[in-house]
Amino acid sequence: MEKQNKIKLNKIIICILILFVFSIANAQEKIPNGLEERIEQIRKDWNIPGMAVAIIKGDKVIYANGFGVRELGKSAKVDEKTLFAVGSTTKAMTVATLGMLVDDEKLNWDDRVIDILPGFRMYDAYATAEMRVRDLLTHKSGLTRGDQVWFGSSMNQQEVFHSIRYLKPAYSFRSTYNYQNLMYLTAGLVSAEMHGDSWDNVMYKRFFRPLKMRTSVTNLRDLAKRSNVATPHGIVDYSGKLQPIEDRNLDNISPAGSVYSNVLEMSNWIRLNMNNGMFEGKKILSEAVVNEMQAPQMHASYSGVDEVTNFSLYGLGWRLSDYRGYKMVSHGGGIDGFITWTGFISEIDLGWVVVNNGGMSASYSVGREIIDAFLGKADDIDWSGKDKKTYDKAIAVQDSIRNDVDSRRVSNTRPRLKNSGYKGEYDHDFYGKMTVSTSGNDLILSRGDALKGTLSHWHYDTFRVRWNSPRERGRYGHEFITFHFDARNETNILVRSMDGKPMYFIKVKDN
């Protein structure tokens, strides 16, 4: 009898202990009071359709939730499993696949790119010969961005890769930080070549699978097989009104930013980085590789420096900065209606993933609100209010530029030629081909099958482009082309503003 009573007592004690431990764990898992309400208020203040947030503490996701809707005008809610385009946060994932090769002793960070990809060429012969894998990942190629070669382009990966040789450098090789997506395309091709498989397959097999990122995808074809997906939104036609837009096909630059994921699965990736390459007891990356990714490689001046941040550096696929005296590792991602911010501060065991489908920088505001809440500084700085003022100012500047352009239009002028006289194929070594054709009384500008728009006469031989796709007609999408003529009036040259600089397309064929 006494023995039975002892057994019962022990069971009771064990139960009490379990409940006690459970209650402590629950208490530890709570997020700071008012934080959830603050996140929702920020979403509303920015008029963002949908947002999702995950918070990691130690090696555990202590909070994951969705706010708002997947698409304006529809009822489907965002939750922690809703897929969003995570943009350039893909870059560190691409680096991780290279890090796996380093761990496999098949690759060294300082291997020459041309030894792996014999077709690799830069405009500068020295950069061609000396470009290392590390250089691809640290934005010190010396190139301008040149994003229009892939953005809205019908070129495939190999065509974009081939075009790199025609992009003139803006800076000396390794002298200056300048963000560069084309080098990350090249890094993805290095990973694919060394793995003996496509970059997409490498991501699914070696990255998504071991990290249990079961619904994450690398392209729109696979995204179409998913049901819980957020729709991107943007402002078109200077309307000031947010509306749904098409997803951007990023197949031709995928290693730089094509991943779609949700905050729960992205949290697994953050947990790995916070735990020196370990995920749920398994080593995915060595501690040496993780440390190298998070180590300063290049000074990186960017707009994220503020009153609590004194320096900005770049690692391998990660931005490195200080935040209130702590080392912060983070990266943002933005592509057509989606903004993501991921990061962590190891010293306080805190990580975060914030995504939204309004194309607004509020993801950064929410992220910093999360950090401050856990540091007990929730009322120190109104990050959302501060960032919204900066955003509204930028909008005002863009509106001012548009108004200035409108004011400089010269009335009562005519183009030199009839529409048929401008027809033809125009070529640029780097940006590729554009075609001018006619449809009825309209003059049509095409860039492969990806970009098509109608040209309306502005003044003299300058025409304004109205893109067919609402996605391309963004708030800042006032684009113009001007037709010029050589001394003999025999050769037309098409001029289009790209990356803020005039780019000259030479007429190579009449239509």
Phi, psi and omega in degrees: 000312180299321179296318179296319178297321179296319179297315179298317180297318179297320179296319179297315180299316179299317179297317179298316179298317179299314179297323180294313180297317180299319181293322177296315180301316179297319180297322179290334184276350182290140175273160181306143180304135176085351184294315180300316179296323179295319179299313180297321180295321178297316178303314181293319181299326180268358182057042179272129180300309184216151181211150174223148186221138169230142178236130181248131176234118186067238179246032185221138173280109183267348179204133174209126185200158175246156180224140177076204188240158178290326182212136177302137180086357178236158189268344185300124184275151170282135172229186185291350180254005179287131181277134175233151169290127183257007170052228188288356170295346173300329187304313180295331176293318176300318177300320180300322179293329174288322177299326176296323177292323175298316178296327179281359183060033176257349185213148171240142181305333184255020171293146178286134181298318184295337176287336179264319180241090183301337180277000181291129177218135169255163176299322180269126184295324179295316179297323176301313185286328189253355179300124178254163178305318179302320180297324179300330192263355190240009174060041178235032181287340185089356183276152164290174184291313179060030188294337182293348176291332177248329184287116182071024184251150175271357179298142173272179183304313184294325178292319177296315178302316180296325184290341184306326183297343181262355182274113182288138179289150175260341182222165174293146179304128178069009183269331192217141173285125173211113187306133191215109180285328183296327178291330176285330169301314179299319178299320177296323177291326173299313179300315180297315181298315183288331177277342183072032182205169178290157178300319179302311181296322177300317180298316181293316187281315189259344182246296183299313186299307180293337178267007178056038176266072195285336181254354180293146182224166181247358185203167183288333178299314179284330178298325181298342179274354181260149182256325183269080188230134177280146177264134177287153179228148178209169177262124183239155175056032179057023185284337186076000183256129178284135178212158179299143176229171181285151170292143178276127174282117184247024182303326185279357178220021194309318182297345180269345184174033187259357187290138166250133180207177175241169188292331178293312182289324175296331177297326177299320178295318177295318179301318178302314181293326179284343184243034172056038175093358180266141174221116180050047175083359180246140178275114178267319176228149177289157177298326179297318178294315179299316179298321179293321178297325184264007180267144179300130178240333187202136171297133185226096178281127178205172190289353181285351177289127183216198187291345177248006181232126185254335181217159179222126179231170175233134176264225173252092181083001179233143169274142180236131179206171172263149176220108182053038176090357179254150174284123179247131175249123186204171172197142177258168177210129179219125176206120173035075174090002178232137172228129181236144168223123177238153177176180179199155173235102187297328183298333178245013177053045184234130174227162183209154171222123180229126180229149172214157182248028176251359181067025184252149182284009178300339177300323177291321178300313181297316180302316180287330173296321178297312180301311183297324179298318180284340176269001181074027182236035186300329183259009184289308182225132174275086184298321181296313179298319179296312181292325179294322177297318178297316179297313181297325177295318178297320177298316180298321178297315179296320177296322179295318178299316180298317179295323178295319177299315179300321183290338182268004177291133179265117184284160172060038174247160179232150174291157182294324186243162167289163183309319183298335181289342180265352182298144176154179177253131183240142188230146173228134184307317184270310187278350176090209189256147168230150181236136173249125181223179178239150173220103188064236178267002184264148174258126189246132175253129181230143172235088188061214178267354188276320185236122175221142179201165180262135177265125175247137184297132180256293169197153182049235179255025177257135181234145176266140181262128170245107182291144181294320184280129175303327179300324181279341180269057179289173182303330182256018188272028176280106183238145182230150169235150178231134176266129177244166182227146178282181186298333181261006181058029182257333186242123174274141174237124180269128180246126179228139179282118178226132180056030177080001181235147178290133178240134189255121178254120184270133180291123183247345183202139172278148175261000000 
